[in-house]
């Protein structure tokens, strides 16, 4: 049984040598080419891939060149493995937190639903002023709202606060 397995392994090694010889490349050159292809794929796919392909491609590229510079295939494989594990364990979260954009609400968003008082009359074609939480805001409305009437902020539209009159009970 062992001799059969040795024969299969030896045959596979011979086929691999022939394939690499026919391509005119060794394993380290293949690593460099695969690394470049991964970087190019990331560039075409965009950042949706999460920057992983660029980093893995760069790791293969650098490791392949380190092996070609004199370290051999063993150095290339060990280097690629160690750097990949370090990236996955430590670097991936840091990179993703820098790349992925999260939507943050600004202080303007907090104005929706707040109540205030008109300090300058608002008409449908003329903006007025509203005081909300000790700040004066430029305000617009679809109806006429006079000074000292109470309003509720709906949203911010451009540089103006969209308001509606609070109906008295």
N, C-alpha and C positions, 0 to 999 in steps of 0.2 A: 504494500500500500504506500509506504513512504517513497519508494523509488518512482512510483507512478506520479505522485505529487511533485517530486523533484523534477521530473520530466516536463510536467505542465508549467512549472515556474520557469524552468530554463527556456522552454519554448516561448513563453510570454516575454521574457527578457530579450530574447533574440529578435522577436517581432518588433518590440519597442525600439531596439537599437536600429533595426532596418528602417523603421518609420522615421525616426529622428535623423538618420543618415540621409534618407531620401529627401527630407525637408531641409536638410542642411542646418539643423538647429539642435541645441541641447536643451535640457529641461529649464535651465536658467533663462535662456532666451525666450522660451515659451512663457515663462512667468512674466517677463517684461512685456511681451506682446499682449497677454491676457490682461495685465494691469492697465495698459494703454487703452485696450478695448472697453474695459469697465469704466474708466474715466470718461471716454467718449460717449458711452451709453448714458451715463449720468448727465452729461451736457445736453444730449438730445432729449432725454426724458424730463429734465428739469429737476427742481429741488423736491418734487413730490416723492422721490425715492428716499428722501431723508438724508442725503449726503453720504450714505453708507457705501455706495459703489465707488465714489471718488476715493474714500479712505481705504477701502479694501484694494482697489486698483493701485493706489499709491504704495500701499504696503507690498504688493506683489512686484511692482516696478522697482522699488528700492531694494528689496530682498534679492531679486534677480540680478540686479547690477552688483550688489555686494558679493554674490556668488561668482559672477563673471570676473570680478576684480581680483580673485585669487582665493576666495574662501571655499569654493566648491558648492555642490548641491546641498550638502549637509548643512552648511552655514545658512544658505538661502532658506531651506525649509524650517530650521530652528528659528531663524530671525522672523520669518513670516508668521509662524505659529505664536511666538511670544508677543509680537506687536499686535496681532489680531486679538489675542485673548485680553491684553491690556486695554485695547480700544473697546472691546465689548463690555468688559467689567467696569472700567472707569470712565472712559471718554465718551461713550455713546450718549449718555444722559446729558452731559455738558454740551455737546455739539447740538443735540436736538433742542435743548432749551434755548440756544442762541438762534436757531434757524426757524423754529415753528413760531409763527406770530399768533399771539393770543389777543382776542378782542378785549380791550379794557374800556370800561365806561368812564367818562370824564365827569367832572363836577357839573357840567351842563345837564347831563342826563338826570341828575337828582332833582332838577327843577320841575319836572313833569309831576302834576298832581298837587303842587304847592299852592297855597292861597296867598293872595296879596291885595293891595289897594292901588287903584289908578291914581296917579299924581298929575297926569296930563291927559286930557280927553283923547280917546281912540275912536277913529271912524274907519269904515271899510277901505277908504282910499288914503288915509293919513295915519301914520304911526303915532302912537302916544308913548307915555311912560308909565311903568308899573313898579311899585316898590314891593320886593319879595325879600324877606329875611334881611332887612336893613341895606339892601342894594337896589339901585334903580336900574331897570331894564327897559330897552326899547321894546315896545309891544305892538302887535297887530291883532285885529279881530275882524270877524265877518259882520259885526253889528256895531252900532254906536254905543260906547261905554263912557260915561261921564266921570269926572273927578270924584274921588272918595267912594266910588262903588267897589264892591269886593269882586275879585276875579280869581279864576283858577287857571294855572299854566297847563297847557296841553303838550306842547313840544317846542323845540327850538328849530326855527326855520331860517337858515342863514345866520344873520346877526340879530334877528328879532325873535321875541318870545311870542308864540301864538297863545292867545288867552280867550276865555269865554266868561261871560258874566255869571256870577252865582245868583240863582233865582232866590228871592226872599220868600220865606214860608209864611 
